[in-house]
Amino acid sequence: MGFLLQPFIWAVPLLYSYDLVINIGLAGSFSMDLVPGSLVEVVSDEFGDLGAEDHENYLDVFSLGFADKDEPPFKNGHLVPFPAEIEPLKISKVRGTTVNTVHGNDQSIADFKRRSSAEIETMEGAAVFYACNVMQIPSLQIRAISNAVEARNRSVWKVPEALQALTVFFELHWKEITSAYS
């Protein structure tokens, strides 16, 4: 039995077995309803920029034929985690996207919103869900919103507040989340 907090999943998956992987971090929000400092549970994720550009068009790995959007570990092109054996958390459930370059200009944000229904963006969530799904390990992704996804303006980011929200949440709920695996 063990717990694994991302990002160490790539270093040790063959050495140990895990009952639950918990991915904790910050996120930017595409939704005006998710303000900095709010907490969310990501219930599906996607690789938001894994693909190719074809002139003005974006082609994802599914349309390129490199993966089947309905073949495990995917469900309709999304990664839905194996469910953790815990009581439902009383925080907002959201759709996430994982990107290699976070959005920071109006045109790329508008282009992305046209092709995705993601409510938040991160830089590693889909990779963790992918690895856990392949290894059939339940996983949980909890994020605190640090900023709106908008033209880059770090002066309005609320990183300390978001980190504090995560800290308080896990101080209150760690035993509740992990008790099923004790």
KOLTI-946423 format. One record per residue: residue number from 1; x, y, z of N, C-alpha, C, O in turn. Coordinates in steps of 0.2 Angstrom, whole numbers. Atoms other than C-alpha are relative to their C-alpha. Example, Ala and Ser with C-alpha at 12.3 -4.5 7.8 and 13.67 -1.06 7.14 Angstrom:
  dose     nu     nv     nw    cau    cav    caw     cu     cv     cw     ou     ov     ow
     1      4     -6      0     62    -22     39      4      6      0      9      5      3
     2     -4     -6     -1     68     -5     36     -4      5      3     -1     11      4
# end
This chain:
  dose     nu     nv     nw    cau    cav    caw     cu     cv     cw     ou     ov     ow
     1      4     -6      0      0      0      0      4      6      0     10      6      3
     2     -4     -7      0      6     18     -3     -4      5     -3     -9      4     -7
     3      3     -6      3      1     35     -9      6      3     -4     12      3     -2
     4     -5     -3      5     10     44    -23     -3      7     -1     -8      8     -4
     5      2     -7      2      9     63    -25      4      2     -6     11      1     -6
     6     -3     -2      6     13     68    -43      5      6      2      4     10      6
     7     -2      2      7     26     72    -51      5     -7      0      7     -8     -5
     8     -5      6      0     36     56    -45     -3     -6     -3      1    -11     -3
     9      2      6      4     25     44    -55      4     -3     -5      4     -9     -6
    10     -4      3      6     37     42    -69      6     -3      3      9     -7      0
    11     -7      3     -3     52     38    -57     -1     -7      3      4    -11      3
    12      0      6     -4     45     23    -47     -6     -4     -1     -7     -8      3
    13      6      4      0     29     15    -54      2     -7      0     -3    -11      2
    14     -2      7      0     38     -2    -56      3     -2      6      3     -8      7
    15     -3      2     -7     46     -2    -39     -6     -1      5     -4     -5     10
    16      5      0     -5     30      0    -29     -7     -1     -3     -8      1     -9
    17      7      0      2     11     -3    -30     -3      6      4     -2      7     10
    18      4     -5     -3     -1     11    -26     -7     -1      0    -10     -4     -5
    19      8      1     -1    -19     11    -20     -3      7     -3     -9      6     -5
    20      3     -7      2    -22     30    -25      6      4     -1     11      5      2
    21     -5     -5      2    -12     43    -34     -4      7      1    -10      8     -2
    22      4     -6     -1    -17     61    -28      5      5     -4     11      6     -2
    23     -3     -5      3    -12     75    -40     -2      7      2     -8      8      1
    24      2     -6     -3    -12     92    -32      4      6     -3     10      5     -4
    25     -3     -6      3     -8    109    -39     -4      6     -2    -10      6      0
    26      4     -6      2    -13    125    -47     -3      0     -7      0     -5    -10
    27      3      0      7    -23    129    -62     -2      7     -2     -4     11      2
    28      3     -6      3    -28    143    -73     -8     -1     -2     -9     -7     -4
    29      7      1      1    -47    145    -76     -2      4     -6     -1     10     -7
    30      3     -3      5    -56    148    -92     -7      2      1    -10      6     -2
    31      7     -1     -2    -73    150    -83      0      6      5      4      6     10
    32      1     -5     -5    -78    166    -74     -2     -2      7     -2      2     12
    33      2      2     -6    -86    156    -61      5     -3      5      4     -4     11
    34     -5      3     -4    -70    149    -55      5      5      2     10      7     -2
    35     -4     -6     -2    -61    163    -46      6     -2      3      6     -8      6
    36     -6      2     -4    -43    163    -39     -2     -2      7     -5      2     11
    37      0      2     -7    -42    154    -23     -6     -6      1     -6     -9      6
    38      5      5      0    -57    142    -27      3     -7     -1      8     -7     -5
    39     -3      7      1    -54    123    -27     -5     -4     -4    -11     -3     -4
    40      4      5      5    -59    110    -40      3     -7      0      8     -8      2
    41     -2      7      1    -59     92    -43      0     -1     -7     -6      0    -10
    42      0      1      7    -54     88    -61     -3     -7     -1      0    -12      1
    43      4      6      1    -66     74    -67      2     -3     -7      0     -9     -8
    44     -3      2      7    -59     73    -85      5      5     -2      5     11      0
    45     -5     -4      2    -44     79    -93      2     -2     -7     -1     -7    -10
    46     -2      1      7    -37     80   -111      7      3     -1      9      7      3
    47     -6     -3      3    -21     83   -120     -1      6     -5     -3      5    -10
    48      3     -6      4    -25    101   -126      4      2     -6      1      6    -10
    49     -4     -2      6    -11    104   -138      5     -5     -3     10     -4     -6
    50     -4      6      2     -4     87   -142     -3     -1     -7     -8     -5     -8
    51      2      1      7     -6     87   -161      4      4     -5     10      4     -4
    52     -3     -3      5     -2     97   -176     -4      6     -3    -10      6     -3
    53      3     -5      3     -6    113   -185      0     -2     -8      5     -4    -10
    54      0      1      7    -12    112   -203     -3      6     -3     -9      7     -3
    55      2     -7      2    -12    130   -209     -3      3      6      0      4     11
    56      3     -3     -6    -25    138   -198     -4     -5      4     -7     -3      9
    57      4      5     -4    -33    122   -192      5     -4      5     11     -5      3
    58     -3      4     -5    -28    112   -177     -2     -7      0     -8     -9     -1
    59      2      7      0    -27     93   -178      2     -4      6      8     -4      7
    60     -2      3     -6    -27     83   -162      2     -7     -2      2     -9     -8
    61     -3      7      2    -19     65   -161     -5     -4     -2     -4     -9     -6
    62      5      5      3    -36     57   -164     -1      1     -7     -2     -3    -11
    63      1     -1      7    -39     66   -180      6     -2     -5      5     -3    -11
    64     -6      2      3    -21     62   -185      0     -7     -1      5    -10     -5
    65     -1      7      0    -24     44   -182      5     -3      4      6     -9      4
    66     -5      2     -4    -11     42   -169     -4     -4      7      0     -7     10
    67      3      3     -6    -24     36   -155     -8      0     -2    -10      4     -6
    68      7      1      1    -42     31   -155     -4      3      6     -2      1     12
    69      3     -4     -6    -53     43   -144     -5     -4      4     -6     -2     10
    70      4      5     -4    -64     28   -138      4     -6      2      0    -11      4
    71     -4      6     -3    -50     16   -134      4      1      6      7      7      7
    72     -4     -1     -6    -43     14   -117      7      2     -1     10     -1     -5
    73      3     -3     -6    -37     24   -108     -4      6     -1     -6     10      4
    74      5     -6      1    -48     37   -117     -7     -2      0     -9     -8     -1
    75      7      1      0    -66     39   -116     -3      7     -4     -2     12     -1
    76      2     -6      4    -72     51   -130      5      5     -1      4     11      0
    77     -6     -4      1    -55     58   -132      2      3      7      7      7      7
    78     -2     -3     -7    -54     62   -113      3     -5      4      1    -11      3
    79     -3      5     -5    -45     54    -98     -5      1      6     -5      6      9
    80      5      0     -5    -58     50    -85      4     -5      5      5    -11      4
    81     -4      4     -5    -49     43    -69     -4     -6      3    -10     -5      3
    82      3      6     -4    -52     26    -61     -2      4      6      1      7      9
    83      3     -3     -5    -63     31    -47      4     -2      7      5     -7      8
    84     -2      1     -7    -56     33    -29     -5     -2      4    -11      0      3
    85      5      3     -5    -65     24    -15     -1      5      5      1      3     11
    86      1     -5     -5    -69     40     -6     -7      3     -1    -10      2     -6
    87      7     -4      0    -85     50     -2      1      5     -5      7      8     -5
    88     -1     -6      4    -88     63    -15      2      6      4      0      8      9
    89     -3     -6     -3    -78     79    -11     -5      5     -2     -8      6     -7
    90      5     -5      1    -89     94     -9      4      6     -3      4     12      0
    91     -2     -6      3    -80    105    -21     -2     -1     -8     -4     -6    -10
    92      2      0      7    -83    110    -39      3     -6     -5      9     -7     -4
    93     -3      5      5    -81     96    -53      1      4     -6     -3      7     -9
    94     -1     -3      6    -73    102    -68      4     -4     -6      6    -10     -4
    95     -3      3      5    -66     97    -85      7      4     -1      7     10     -1
    96     -7     -3      0    -47    100    -87      3     -1     -7      1     -5    -11
    97     -4      1      6    -35    102   -101      8      1      2      9      5      6
    98     -7      0     -2    -16     99   -100      3      3     -6      3      0    -12
    99     -4     -3      6     -5    110   -111      7      0      2      9      0      7
   100     -7     -1     -1     13    112   -114      2      7      1      7      9      4
   101     -1     -8      0     12    131   -116     -6      3      3    -11      2     -1
   102      7     -2     -2     -1    139   -105     -1      6     -4      3     10     -7
   103      2     -5      4    -11    152   -114      1      7      3      1      8      9
   104     -1     -7     -2     -7    170   -113     -1      6     -5      1     11     -4
   105      2     -6      5    -14    180   -128     -7     -2     -2     -9     -8     -3
   106      8      1      2    -32    183   -133     -1     -4     -6     -6     -8     -6
   107      2      4      6    -31    175   -150      1     -8      1     -3    -12      0
   108      0      7     -1    -24    158   -144     -5     -2      5     -7     -8      5
   109      5      2     -4    -36    158   -130     -7     -1     -3    -10     -6     -2
   110      6      1      4    -51    161   -142      0     -6     -4     -5    -10     -4
   111     -1      6      5    -44    148   -154     -1     -7      5     -5    -11      2
   112      1      6     -5    -43    135   -139     -7     -1      2     -9     -7      2
   113      7      0     -3    -60    139   -132     -5     -3     -6    -10     -6     -4
   114      5      3      5    -68    135   -149      1     -7     -1     -4    -11     -3
   115     -1      8      1    -61    117   -149      0     -4      6      0    -10      6
   116      0      4     -6    -62    113   -131     -5      2      5     -7      8      5
   117      5     -2     -5    -75    113   -117      4      0      7      0      1     12
   118     -4      0     -7    -61    113   -103     -2      6      4     -2     12      1
   119      1     -6     -5    -64    124    -88      6      3      3      7      8      5
   120     -7     -2     -3    -46    124    -82      5     -2     -4      4     -7     -8
   121     -6      2      4    -29    122    -89      6     -1      5      7      3     10
   122     -6      2     -4    -14    113    -81      6     -2     -4      5     -2    -10
   123     -6      2      4      3    107    -87      2     -8      1      6    -10     -2
   124     -1      7     -1      2     89    -81     -5     -5      2     -4    -11      2
   125      6      4     -2    -15     83    -76     -2     -6     -4     -3    -12     -2
   126      2      6      4    -19     72    -91      6     -5      0      4    -11     -1
   127     -5      5     -1     -2     64    -90      0     -5      6      1    -11      5
   128      1      4     -6     -5     58    -73     -6     -5     -1     -6    -10      1
   129      6      4      1    -23     52    -77      2     -6     -5      0    -11     -4
   130     -1      5      6    -16     43    -93      4     -6      4      3    -11      3
   131     -4      5     -3     -2     34    -83     -4     -4      5     -3    -10      5
   132      4      4     -5    -14     29    -69     -5     -4     -3     -6    -10     -1
   133      5      4      4    -27     23    -81      3     -6     -3      0    -12     -3
   134     -4      6      3    -14     12    -90      1     -5      5      1    -11      4
   135     -2      5     -6     -9      5    -73     -6     -2      4     -5     -6      9
   136      6      2     -4    -27      4    -67      0      2      7     -1     -2     12
   137     -1     -2     -7    -23     14    -52     -5      6      1     -6     11     -3
   138      4     -6     -1    -37     26    -45      4      6      1      9      6      4
   139     -4     -6     -1    -32     44    -45     -5      5      1    -11      5      0
   140      4     -6     -2    -38     61    -39      4      6     -2     10      6     -1
   141     -3     -6      2    -34     78    -46     -4      6      3     -9      7      2
   142      3     -6     -3    -37     93    -35      4      6     -2     10      6     -1
   143     -3     -6      2    -33    110    -41     -3      6      4     -8      7      6
   144      2     -7     -2    -33    128    -34      1      5     -5      6      4     -9
   145      0     -5      5    -37    142    -46      5      5      2      4      8      8
   146     -5     -5     -2    -22    154    -46     -2      6     -4      0     12     -3
   147      1     -6      5    -28    165    -61     -5     -2     -5     -6     -8     -6
   148      4      1      6    -40    167    -75      5     -1     -6     10      2     -6
   149     -3      1      6    -34    161    -92     -1      7     -4     -7      7     -7
   150      1     -6      4    -32    178   -101      7      3     -2     12     -1     -1
   151     -6     -3      2    -19    189   -109      5      1      6      3      3     11
   152     -4      1     -6     -4    186    -98      1      7      4      3     12      2
   153      0     -6     -5     -5    198    -82      2     -3      7     -3     -4     10
   154     -2      3     -6      5    190    -68     -2      4      6     -2      2     12
   155      1     -4     -6      1    205    -57     -7     -2      4     -8      0      9
   156      6      2     -3    -17    198    -54      0     -7      2     -6     -9      5
   157      0      7     -2    -12    180    -51      0      0      8      3      4     11
   158      1      1     -7    -16    174    -33      3     -7      2      0    -11      5
   159     -4      6     -1     -3    160    -31      0     -1      8     -2     -7     10
   160      0      2     -7     -1    162    -12     -7     -2      3     -8     -6      7
   161      7      1     -3    -20    162     -9     -2     -7     -3     -5    -11      1
   162      2      6      2    -22    147    -20      4     -6      4      1    -11      5
   163     -4      5     -4     -8    137    -11     -3      0      7     -3     -6     10
   164      3      0     -6    -16    142      5     -6     -4      0     -8     -8      5
   165      6      4      0    -33    135      0      1     -7     -1     -2    -11      2
   166     -1      7      0    -25    119     -5      3     -3      7      1     -9      9
   167     -2      2     -6    -16    118     11     -5     -2      5     -5     -7      9
   168      5      0     -5    -31    121     22     -5     -6     -2     -7    -10      2
   169      4      6      2    -41    108     11      2     -6      2     -1    -10      5
   170     -3      7     -2    -29     94     14      1     -1      7      1     -6     10
   171      0      1     -7    -27     98     32     -6     -2      3     -6     -6      7
   172      6      2     -2    -45     96     34     -3     -7     -2     -6    -10      1
   173      3      6      4    -48     81     22      4     -5     -1      2    -10     -4
   174     -5      5      2    -32     71     21     -3     -7      3     -3    -12     -1
   175      2      7     -3    -38     57     33     -7     -2     -3     -7     -8     -4
   176      7      2      3    -56     57     25      2     -3     -7     -1     -8     -9
   177     -2      2      6    -48     55      8      4     -7      0      3    -11     -4
   178     -4      6     -1    -35     42     13     -2     -6      4      0    -11      4
   179      2      5     -5    -45     32     26     -2     -7     -4     -1    -12     -1
   180      2      6      3    -52     20     13      6     -5     -2      5    -10     -4
   181     -6      3      2    -34     15      9      5     -2      6     10     -4      5
   182     -5      1     -6    -27     13     27      0     -8      1      3    -10      6
# end
